[in-house]
Amino acid sequence: MKDNYLGPYKSFRDYLSALEHFNYIEHVDMIDQDAYEATALVYKIMDNRKVYEAPALFFDQIQSKGKQFKHSLVGNLYGKWDFESIALGIMPVKGSPQQSYKNALEKLDNHISHNDKWEAIEPIEIKASKAPCKEIKILGDDINLHNFPFIQTNPADGGCYINMGNVILKDKDLGRNIGTYRCQIKNSKKISLNPQVNQDGWRFLMNMKERGEKTADVAIVLGTDPITFSLSGSKVAQYGEDELGIAGGIIGEAIEVVKCENNDILVPANVEMVIEGTIPLDKMEEEGPFGEMYGYIGEKKEENFYMDVLAITHREKPIFSNQFTGITRGCLTAPIEAALNRKYKKQFESFMGLHYPLEIPGFCFVNLESSSFDESMSIGTEISKSLKIAKITVLLDSEVDIHNLHDVLHAIGSRWQPFSSSEIIEKANALSGDPSSTERGKGSRIVINAMKNSNQIQTNLEFAKTNRECLEAEFPDVFDQINTKFKDLI
């Protein structure tokens, strides 16, 4: 029988209730973020428990900028791989976070397998009186962003940031775009936005500017359900596709949306908060710096977009989340990887799957079935060029578990020859936050062929069998016997 606390979840609060039910949340009585205690605590928990074992944190009381906030801030909401499975309605596998994650990927793959497209359910508009995000309305002179726990994560940051919001734009030519961008609180009624050059949000704003429009309507939604949040910060939806429709398809029912107070943008109705405003298209202000996903302080922007806040609506006693960028995993990644797997399986016959661990950005591990050396390198080169995060693309045989870092590193150390089995790509698009880039958004990359066939081609010799292969060949039932005989021990 399905546990009633398993997802998919219709709201952020349903997800938090499930984390509490499964004992995935630890409460912190009092913490002083003016002394950066929350940031330091998250670092130490990651040091001691590692990314996939660290709990979500609920700060029952937190001090920020001299104010006390109670029962209103959470962190590390998407760190554990168990979270990926419960969000999709799958009971986690005890003691095996990798298997929990693989089960989530399998469910998503089956969701899109019959027609190679994501099932979409169009959002449904509801009345404002029925929308939880409209329980409290703040307008005009009553607006004050400092009344909410938007914290400064790092001393070197330019200020307090919203780093888990979904920025929604609407363009008469391009439709709707939902993206996750860092948003700096500039004052009580102003927020800087950071859509990177050539991101969809940037394209929307520049398209409006080129048409001669003076302002753009915008809404920032905070506290979406985990699937909607994951899709908003990824490229699962292709250009022109609706993230909310795809999220509804995964959840299994339409996302309820409601119209903003000051414009006709439709926003998810079950979120914690909606911040509405306008973006001047003929003015910019400085923004940043900000601690980015690589774990390094990103540059200060001399000119960036900003919004003037016109309205705030929210639930009673809203709950906010902070990503602790560069320390914790920022969202569910199974939907993103499932979409990429589908894309590359259609493109390459020998492609099996990929994984890029957010905790070590820049790496991408790729499973391939047996293929020629040239074909493998061609696949690796194409993935590395087309996937910005794949600065270091590692090609691996099918039996190597790409979700197990030990297996990946063991294969690199034992199957890869740097000189003969590598390819350097001198120039390619790159993530703008990569601190090693000599030009923003550009960089070089490397393809590492750590497959057995790479070595065999160089030596004309069959690659050695592993010790475990030999054991299983001679005694094929031995592991089943051990599982039965020593199940309490193992």
C-alpha positions as CSV (number, residue, x, y, z in Angstrom):
1,M,0.0,0.0,0.0
2,K,1.3,3.4,-0.9
3,D,2.4,5.7,2.0
4,N,0.1,8.7,2.1
5,Y,3.1,11.0,2.5
6,L,4.7,9.9,-0.8
7,G,4.5,12.4,-3.7
8,P,4.1,13.8,-6.2
9,Y,3.2,16.9,-4.1
10,K,0.8,19.7,-5.0
11,S,2.6,22.2,-2.8
12,F,5.8,23.1,-1.0
13,R,4.1,22.5,2.4
14,D,3.0,19.0,1.4
15,Y,6.6,18.3,0.6
16,L,7.8,19.7,3.9
17,S,5.2,17.6,5.7
18,A,6.6,14.5,4.0
19,L,10.1,15.3,4.9
20,E,9.0,15.6,8.6
21,H,7.1,12.3,8.3
22,F,10.1,10.4,7.0
23,N,12.4,12.1,9.6
24,Y,14.5,13.9,7.0
25,I,14.3,17.3,8.7
26,E,16.3,18.4,11.7
27,H,15.2,21.4,13.6
28,V,17.6,24.2,14.8
29,D,16.3,26.1,17.8
30,M,18.2,29.4,17.3
31,I,20.9,30.5,14.9
32,D,22.5,33.9,14.3
33,Q,23.0,34.5,10.6
34,D,24.4,37.9,11.3
35,A,27.4,35.9,12.5
36,Y,26.9,33.5,9.5
37,E,26.2,30.6,11.8
38,A,23.7,29.0,9.4
39,T,26.2,29.0,6.6
40,A,28.9,27.5,8.8
41,L,26.5,24.9,10.1
42,V,25.6,23.7,6.6
43,Y,29.3,23.5,5.7
44,K,30.0,21.3,8.8
45,I,27.1,19.0,8.2
46,M,28.2,18.5,4.6
47,D,31.7,17.8,5.9
48,N,30.6,15.2,8.4
49,R,27.5,13.6,6.7
50,K,28.2,14.2,3.0
51,V,25.8,15.5,0.4
52,Y,23.5,12.5,0.1
53,E,23.2,11.8,3.8
54,A,22.8,15.3,5.2
55,P,19.3,16.2,6.4
56,A,17.1,19.2,5.5
57,L,17.3,21.9,8.1
58,F,14.4,23.9,9.6
59,F,15.6,27.0,11.4
60,D,12.9,27.4,14.2
61,Q,14.4,30.8,14.9
62,I,17.0,32.7,12.9
63,Q,18.4,36.2,13.3
64,S,19.2,38.1,10.1
65,K,20.1,41.8,9.8
66,G,19.1,42.4,13.4
67,K,15.6,40.9,13.1
68,Q,14.3,37.6,14.6
69,F,12.3,35.3,12.3
70,K,10.4,32.3,13.7
71,H,9.5,29.0,11.9
72,S,10.1,30.6,8.5
73,L,13.3,29.3,6.9
74,V,14.6,25.9,5.6
75,G,17.7,24.8,3.9
76,N,19.1,21.7,2.0
77,L,15.7,20.8,0.7
78,Y,17.0,18.6,-2.2
79,G,20.3,17.2,-1.0
80,K,19.4,13.5,-0.3
81,W,18.8,11.2,-3.3
82,D,15.9,9.8,-1.2
83,F,14.2,13.1,-1.8
84,E,14.1,12.4,-5.5
85,S,12.2,9.2,-5.1
86,I,9.6,10.3,-2.5
87,A,8.8,13.4,-4.7
88,L,7.9,11.0,-7.5
89,G,5.9,8.6,-5.2
90,I,8.5,6.0,-4.7
91,M,9.5,4.6,-1.3
92,P,13.3,5.1,-0.9
93,V,15.5,2.0,-0.8
94,K,16.9,1.8,2.7
95,G,20.7,2.1,2.8
96,S,21.0,2.7,-1.0
97,P,20.5,6.3,-2.0
98,Q,21.9,5.5,-5.5
99,Q,19.2,2.9,-6.0
100,S,16.5,5.4,-4.8
101,Y,17.8,7.8,-7.5
102,K,17.9,5.2,-10.2
103,N,14.3,4.3,-9.4
104,A,13.3,7.9,-9.8
105,L,15.1,8.0,-13.2
106,E,13.4,4.8,-14.3
107,K,9.9,6.2,-13.4
108,L,10.6,9.4,-15.4
109,D,11.9,7.4,-18.3
110,N,8.8,5.3,-18.4
111,H,6.7,8.5,-18.2
112,I,8.1,9.8,-21.5
113,S,9.0,6.5,-23.3
114,H,5.8,5.9,-25.3
115,N,6.1,9.0,-27.5
116,D,9.5,10.5,-26.7
117,K,7.8,13.6,-25.3
118,W,6.9,14.7,-21.9
119,E,3.2,14.3,-21.1
120,A,1.8,17.7,-20.4
121,I,-1.3,18.8,-18.6
122,E,-2.2,22.4,-19.2
123,P,-2.5,24.6,-16.0
124,I,-5.9,25.5,-14.9
125,E,-6.8,29.0,-13.7
126,I,-8.6,29.4,-10.4
127,K,-10.2,32.4,-8.6
128,A,-8.0,34.5,-6.3
129,S,-10.3,33.7,-3.4
130,K,-9.3,30.0,-3.7
131,A,-5.6,30.6,-4.0
132,P,-3.4,30.1,-0.9
133,C,-0.8,32.6,-2.2
134,K,-3.4,35.3,-1.9
135,E,-4.2,34.9,1.8
136,I,-2.2,38.1,2.6
137,K,-1.9,41.0,0.2
138,I,0.7,43.8,0.7
139,L,0.5,46.8,-1.6
140,G,1.9,50.4,-1.9
141,D,3.6,51.9,1.1
142,D,3.2,48.7,3.1
143,I,5.7,46.8,0.9
144,N,8.9,46.1,2.8
145,L,11.1,43.2,1.6
146,H,13.2,43.4,4.8
147,N,10.2,42.0,6.8
148,F,11.0,38.6,5.4
149,P,13.9,36.2,6.0
150,F,15.9,36.7,2.8
151,I,19.4,36.1,4.3
152,Q,22.9,37.0,3.2
153,T,24.6,33.6,2.8
154,N,28.2,34.7,2.5
155,P,30.0,37.8,4.0
156,A,31.4,38.5,0.5
157,D,27.9,38.5,-1.1
158,G,26.5,41.9,-2.2
159,G,23.7,41.5,0.2
160,C,20.6,39.4,1.0
161,Y,19.4,37.2,-1.9
162,I,16.4,35.2,-3.1
163,N,18.2,32.2,-4.6
164,M,15.3,29.7,-4.8
165,G,12.7,31.8,-6.6
166,N,11.1,31.2,-10.0
167,V,11.2,34.3,-12.1
168,I,8.2,34.4,-14.5
169,L,8.2,36.6,-17.6
170,K,5.5,36.9,-20.4
171,D,6.2,38.0,-23.9
172,K,3.5,38.5,-26.6
173,D,5.8,36.8,-29.2
174,L,7.6,34.2,-27.1
175,G,5.0,33.2,-24.5
176,R,5.9,32.4,-20.9
177,N,9.3,31.7,-19.4
178,I,10.1,30.5,-15.9
179,G,13.7,30.6,-14.8
180,T,15.7,30.4,-11.6
181,Y,18.0,33.4,-11.3
182,R,19.8,34.9,-8.3
183,C,17.8,38.0,-7.1
184,Q,19.5,40.5,-4.8
185,I,17.4,42.5,-2.3
186,K,18.5,46.1,-3.1
187,N,16.1,47.9,-0.8
188,S,12.6,47.6,0.7
189,K,11.0,47.7,-2.8
190,K,13.7,46.8,-5.3
191,I,15.2,43.5,-6.4
192,S,18.1,43.0,-8.9
193,L,17.7,40.1,-11.3
194,N,20.5,38.1,-13.0
195,P,19.4,36.3,-16.1
196,Q,22.7,35.5,-17.8
197,V,23.3,36.6,-21.4
198,N,21.6,34.2,-23.8
199,Q,19.5,32.5,-21.2
200,D,15.8,32.5,-22.0
201,G,15.0,35.2,-19.5
202,W,17.6,37.5,-21.1
203,R,16.2,36.8,-24.5
204,F,12.7,37.6,-23.4
205,L,13.8,41.0,-21.9
206,M,16.0,41.9,-24.9
207,N,13.2,41.0,-27.3
208,M,10.9,43.4,-25.5
209,K,13.5,46.1,-25.4
210,E,14.2,45.8,-29.1
211,R,10.5,46.3,-29.8
212,G,10.7,49.6,-28.0
213,E,8.9,48.6,-24.8
214,K,9.9,50.6,-21.7
215,T,9.0,48.1,-19.0
216,A,8.4,44.3,-18.6
217,D,6.0,42.8,-16.2
218,V,7.6,40.1,-13.9
219,A,6.6,37.9,-11.0
220,I,8.9,36.0,-8.6
221,V,7.2,33.0,-7.0
222,L,8.7,31.4,-3.8
223,G,7.9,28.0,-2.4
224,T,6.8,26.0,-5.4
225,D,6.3,22.2,-5.3
226,P,9.6,20.3,-5.8
227,I,8.9,19.2,-9.4
228,T,7.8,22.6,-10.6
229,F,10.9,24.2,-9.0
230,S,13.2,21.6,-10.6
231,L,11.8,22.2,-14.1
232,S,12.0,26.0,-13.7
233,G,15.7,26.0,-13.3
234,S,16.5,23.5,-16.1
235,K,16.3,22.9,-19.8
236,V,13.7,20.1,-19.5
237,A,11.2,22.2,-21.3
238,Q,12.4,23.0,-24.8
239,Y,12.2,26.6,-26.1
240,G,8.5,27.3,-26.5
241,E,7.3,24.5,-24.2
242,D,5.5,25.3,-20.9
243,E,7.3,24.2,-17.7
244,L,4.0,24.3,-15.8
245,G,2.4,22.0,-18.3
246,I,5.2,19.5,-18.1
247,A,5.2,19.7,-14.3
248,G,1.5,19.0,-14.3
249,G,2.1,16.0,-16.5
250,I,4.6,14.6,-14.0
251,I,2.5,15.3,-11.0
252,G,-0.6,13.8,-12.7
253,E,-2.9,16.8,-12.6
254,A,-3.1,20.4,-13.7
255,I,-1.1,23.0,-11.8
256,E,-3.5,25.5,-10.4
257,V,-2.6,29.1,-11.4
258,V,-4.0,32.5,-10.5
259,K,-3.6,35.9,-12.1
260,C,-1.3,38.5,-10.5
261,E,-2.6,41.6,-8.8
262,N,-0.9,44.1,-11.1
263,N,-0.5,42.3,-14.4
264,D,-1.9,39.3,-16.3
265,I,0.9,36.9,-15.5
266,L,-0.5,33.6,-14.3
267,V,1.5,32.1,-11.3
268,P,1.1,28.8,-9.4
269,A,-1.6,29.3,-6.8
270,N,-0.2,27.0,-4.1
271,V,3.1,28.8,-3.6
272,E,4.3,30.5,-0.4
273,M,4.7,34.0,-1.9
274,V,4.4,36.0,-5.1
275,I,6.4,39.2,-5.6
276,E,5.1,41.3,-8.5
277,G,6.7,44.2,-10.2
278,T,8.0,45.8,-13.4
279,I,11.5,45.8,-14.9
280,P,12.7,49.0,-16.5
281,L,14.2,48.1,-19.8
282,D,16.1,51.3,-20.3
283,K,17.9,51.3,-17.0
284,M,20.3,48.9,-15.2
285,E,22.1,48.9,-11.8
286,E,25.0,47.1,-10.3
287,E,24.4,43.6,-8.8
288,G,26.5,41.1,-6.9
289,P,28.9,39.7,-6.0
290,F,27.3,36.3,-5.1
291,G,28.7,32.9,-4.0
292,E,28.0,30.7,-7.0
293,M,27.4,26.9,-7.5
294,Y,31.1,26.2,-8.0
295,G,31.7,27.3,-4.4
296,Y,33.5,30.5,-5.4
297,I,32.4,34.1,-5.2
298,G,31.0,35.2,-8.5
299,E,31.8,38.5,-10.0
300,K,30.0,41.8,-9.3
301,K,27.9,42.9,-12.3
302,E,28.3,46.6,-13.1
303,E,24.9,46.6,-15.0
304,N,22.0,44.2,-14.5
305,F,18.3,44.2,-14.7
306,Y,16.2,45.1,-11.6
307,M,12.5,45.2,-10.7
308,D,10.5,47.7,-8.8
309,V,8.1,45.8,-6.5
310,L,4.4,46.7,-6.8
311,A,2.8,44.0,-4.8
312,I,3.5,41.0,-2.5
313,T,1.0,38.3,-1.8
314,H,1.6,35.3,0.4
315,R,0.2,32.5,2.5
316,E,-0.3,32.9,6.3
317,K,3.1,32.5,8.0
318,P,5.0,31.8,4.8
319,I,8.0,29.5,4.8
320,F,11.1,30.3,2.8
321,S,14.0,28.3,1.5
322,N,17.6,29.2,1.0
323,Q,19.8,27.1,-1.2
324,F,23.2,27.8,0.5
325,T,24.5,27.9,-3.1
326,G,27.8,26.1,-3.6
327,I,27.3,23.9,-0.5
328,T,24.1,22.1,-1.1
329,R,22.3,20.5,-4.1
330,G,19.8,23.0,-5.4
331,C,17.0,21.1,-6.9
332,L,15.7,17.6,-7.9
333,T,17.9,16.5,-10.8
334,A,16.2,13.3,-11.8
335,P,13.8,15.1,-14.2
336,I,16.7,17.0,-15.8
337,E,18.8,13.8,-16.3
338,A,15.8,11.9,-17.6
339,A,15.2,14.5,-20.2
340,L,18.9,14.5,-21.3
341,N,19.0,10.7,-21.4
342,R,16.0,10.7,-23.7
343,K,17.6,13.3,-25.9
344,Y,20.9,11.5,-26.3
345,K,19.4,8.0,-26.6
346,K,17.6,9.3,-29.7
347,Q,20.8,10.8,-31.0
348,F,23.3,8.0,-30.3
349,E,22.6,4.3,-30.6
350,S,25.2,3.3,-28.0
351,F,24.3,5.9,-25.4
352,M,22.9,4.5,-22.2
353,G,22.7,7.3,-19.7
354,L,24.6,10.2,-18.0
355,H,25.0,11.8,-14.6
356,Y,26.4,15.1,-13.6
357,P,26.8,15.5,-9.9
358,L,25.8,19.0,-8.8
359,E,28.1,18.7,-5.8
360,I,31.1,18.6,-8.1
361,P,30.1,20.9,-10.9
362,G,31.9,20.5,-14.2
363,F,31.9,16.6,-14.3
364,C,29.7,14.5,-16.5
365,F,29.8,10.7,-16.4
366,V,28.5,8.9,-19.5
367,N,27.6,5.2,-19.8
368,L,28.0,3.7,-23.4
369,E,27.5,0.3,-24.7
370,S,30.3,-1.3,-26.6
371,S,31.3,1.0,-29.5
372,S,34.4,1.9,-31.5
373,F,36.9,4.2,-30.1
374,D,36.1,6.9,-32.7
375,E,32.4,6.6,-32.1
376,S,32.8,6.9,-28.4
377,M,34.9,10.0,-28.7
378,S,32.5,11.5,-31.1
379,I,29.6,11.0,-28.7
380,G,31.7,12.4,-25.8
381,T,32.6,15.5,-27.9
382,E,29.1,16.2,-28.9
383,I,27.8,15.9,-25.3
384,S,30.6,18.1,-23.9
385,K,29.9,20.8,-26.5
386,S,26.1,20.8,-26.1
387,L,25.9,20.5,-22.3
388,K,27.4,23.5,-20.7
389,I,28.0,21.8,-17.3
390,A,30.0,19.0,-19.0
391,K,33.5,20.5,-18.8
392,I,35.0,17.1,-18.0
393,T,33.1,14.4,-19.8
394,V,34.1,10.9,-18.8
395,L,33.1,7.9,-21.0
396,L,32.5,4.7,-19.1
397,D,31.6,1.1,-19.9
398,S,28.0,-0.1,-19.2
399,E,29.0,-2.0,-16.0
400,V,30.4,1.1,-14.3
401,D,27.9,2.7,-12.0
402,I,27.9,6.4,-13.0
403,H,26.0,7.2,-9.8
404,N,28.8,5.8,-7.7
405,L,31.8,8.1,-7.5
406,H,34.1,5.3,-6.3
407,D,33.3,3.2,-9.3
408,V,33.9,6.1,-11.7
409,L,37.2,7.1,-10.2
410,H,38.4,3.5,-10.1
411,A,37.6,3.2,-13.8
412,I,39.4,6.4,-14.7
413,G,42.5,5.3,-12.7
414,S,42.6,1.8,-14.2
415,R,41.2,2.1,-17.8
416,W,42.3,5.5,-19.0
417,Q,45.6,6.6,-20.6
418,P,45.8,10.4,-20.6
419,F,47.8,10.9,-23.8
420,S,46.1,8.4,-26.1
421,S,42.5,8.5,-24.7
422,S,41.7,12.2,-24.3
423,E,40.5,15.0,-26.5
424,I,40.8,18.7,-25.6
425,I,38.1,21.0,-27.0
426,E,39.7,24.4,-27.2
427,K,36.6,26.6,-27.3
428,A,33.1,25.9,-26.3
429,N,30.2,27.5,-24.4
430,A,30.5,27.2,-20.7
431,L,28.6,28.0,-17.5
432,S,29.0,31.6,-16.7
433,G,29.7,30.9,-13.0
434,D,32.9,28.8,-13.8
435,P,35.6,30.7,-11.9
436,S,38.3,29.2,-14.2
437,S,36.9,30.7,-17.4
438,T,39.2,33.3,-19.1
439,E,36.1,34.7,-20.9
440,R,32.7,34.7,-19.3
441,G,30.5,32.0,-20.7
442,K,33.3,30.5,-22.7
443,G,36.0,27.8,-22.0
444,S,37.8,24.7,-23.0
445,R,36.8,21.2,-22.1
446,I,38.1,17.6,-22.1
447,V,36.7,14.2,-23.1
448,I,38.2,11.3,-21.1
449,N,37.7,7.9,-22.6
450,A,37.9,5.5,-19.6
451,M,36.4,2.6,-21.5
452,K,38.1,-0.8,-22.0
453,N,38.0,-0.4,-25.8
454,S,40.1,2.7,-25.6
455,N,43.0,0.7,-24.1
456,Q,42.5,-2.3,-26.3
457,I,42.8,-0.2,-29.5
458,Q,46.1,1.2,-28.3
459,T,47.6,-2.2,-27.2
460,N,45.8,-4.7,-29.5
461,L,45.3,-6.8,-26.4
462,E,42.1,-7.8,-24.6
463,F,41.6,-5.8,-21.5
464,A,42.2,-7.7,-18.2
465,K,39.2,-9.1,-16.4
466,T,38.5,-7.8,-12.9
467,N,38.8,-10.0,-9.9
468,R,35.1,-9.8,-9.3
469,E,34.3,-10.9,-12.9
470,C,36.4,-14.0,-12.4
471,L,34.7,-14.8,-9.1
472,E,31.2,-14.5,-10.7
473,A,32.2,-16.5,-13.7
474,E,33.4,-19.5,-11.6
475,F,30.7,-19.2,-8.9
476,P,27.7,-17.4,-10.4
477,D,25.4,-17.9,-7.4
478,V,27.9,-16.9,-4.7
479,F,26.5,-13.4,-4.1
480,D,22.9,-14.7,-3.9
481,Q,24.1,-17.2,-1.3
482,I,25.9,-14.6,0.7
483,N,22.8,-12.3,0.6
484,T,20.8,-15.1,2.1
485,K,23.3,-16.5,4.6
486,F,24.6,-13.2,5.9
487,K,21.8,-10.8,5.4
488,D,22.0,-9.5,9.0
489,L,25.7,-8.8,8.6
490,I,25.6,-7.1,5.3
